Amino acid sequence: MAQDRPEEFKLYRLYPPKRVEAGEDFERRNFANIAVLLAALALVLIAYWVFEALGHSRRFQRCLDSGRRNCVGFVNPAK
């Protein structure tokens, strides 16, 4: 059916599709893998920081609820 069309109605691509070399594809995938690894590591570190802050807040609140007055040194001792 496409061969029956006149020359003026045939669709042409302005630019032919790029052929990706094996080395270029490997470099692109390697970069993407490293980017995803760094994003996952950042997410884990942020989650760790949030959970530590929540734990510190919980320990501080328990200290206050028990009636103590000097909870800052008890919850967060100097190292």
C-alpha positions in Angstrom: 0.0 0.0 0.0 2.8 2.4 0.8 4.3 1.7 -2.6 1.1 2.9 -4.4 1.5 6.4 -3.0 2.9 9.2 -5.1 6.4 10.4 -4.3 5.0 13.7 -2.8 3.0 11.8 -0.1 5.8 9.6 1.2 7.0 10.5 4.7 10.6 11.3 5.1 12.6 11.7 8.3 14.5 15.0 8.6 17.3 13.3 10.4 18.0 9.6 10.3 18.0 7.7 13.6 21.3 7.9 15.4 23.2 4.7 15.8 24.6 4.4 19.2 28.0 2.8 19.5 28.4 0.1 22.1 30.9 2.2 24.1 28.6 5.2 24.1 25.7 3.2 25.4 27.9 1.6 28.1 29.1 5.0 29.2 25.5 6.4 29.3 24.2 3.4 31.3 27.2 3.5 33.6 26.5 7.2 34.3 22.8 6.5 35.0 23.7 3.7 37.4 26.1 5.9 39.3 23.4 8.6 39.5 20.8 6.2 40.8 23.3 4.8 43.3 24.1 8.3 44.6 20.4 9.2 44.8 19.6 6.0 46.8 22.6 6.7 49.1 21.3 10.2 49.8 17.9 8.9 50.5 19.2 6.4 53.0 21.3 9.1 54.7 18.3 11.4 55.0 16.1 8.7 56.3 18.8 7.8 58.9 19.0 11.5 60.0 15.2 11.8 60.3 14.9 8.6 62.4 17.7 9.7 64.7 16.0 13.1 65.2 12.7 11.4 66.0 14.5 9.1 68.5 16.2 12.0 70.2 12.8 13.8 70.4 11.2 10.7 71.8 13.9 10.3 74.5 13.7 13.9 75.4 9.9 13.7 75.7 10.2 10.6 78.0 12.6 12.4 80.2 10.3 15.4 80.5 7.3 13.2 81.1 9.1 11.5 84.0 9.4 14.8 85.8 13.1 15.4 85.4 14.3 19.0 85.0 17.7 18.6 83.4 16.9 16.4 80.4 19.3 17.9 77.9 22.4 16.4 79.6 20.6 13.1 80.1 19.3 12.7 76.6 22.3 14.1 74.8 25.4 13.5 77.0 28.6 15.3 76.1 31.1 13.1 74.4 
